Amino acid sequence: MALVLTYGTFDLLHVGHINLLSRARALGDRLVVGLSSDAFNALKNKQSTQCYADREAVLRAVRYVDDVFPEETWAQKADDIRRLGADLLVMGSDWSGHFDELAAYCQVRYLPRTEAISSTLLKTMIRQGAPAAPLALAASAARR
């Protein structure tokens, strides 16, 4: 039974997140997500629009996700891999090369990001009052 592990903040869940979770789950029998805690996001100078508990509830509702646990530090990944018995660590291609040292514990794979969508882009568009339709069209085109 292959266990796939991924990490992220998963703020403003969008089609790019779903694409990553779907692809990651297809690579194994179980998908477990290390979800960045609010405190860890603060250390990374990130601020989520939703608190950890809300982001966790949303992730747990996604059919591709089997379990969620808090990510508190950059350094915990190796321990998580060993503790969970992960066979594969999957991250988005924007992280390519950043976690190669974890190949000592399991396979590491970087999956392509969905073009034209990100939580940062969504936050910017919301702040600017931009219409959602162009973003939806761009995301739809990227999936084709």
Secondary structure, DSSP 8 states (H G I E B T S, - for coil): --EEEEEE---S--HHHHHHHHHHHHTSSEEEEEEE-HHHHHHTT---SS-HHHHHHHHHHSTT--EEEEE--GGGHHHHHHHHT-SEEEEEGGGTTTTGGGGGTSEEEEE---TT--HHHHHHHHHHT--HHHHHHHHHHHH-
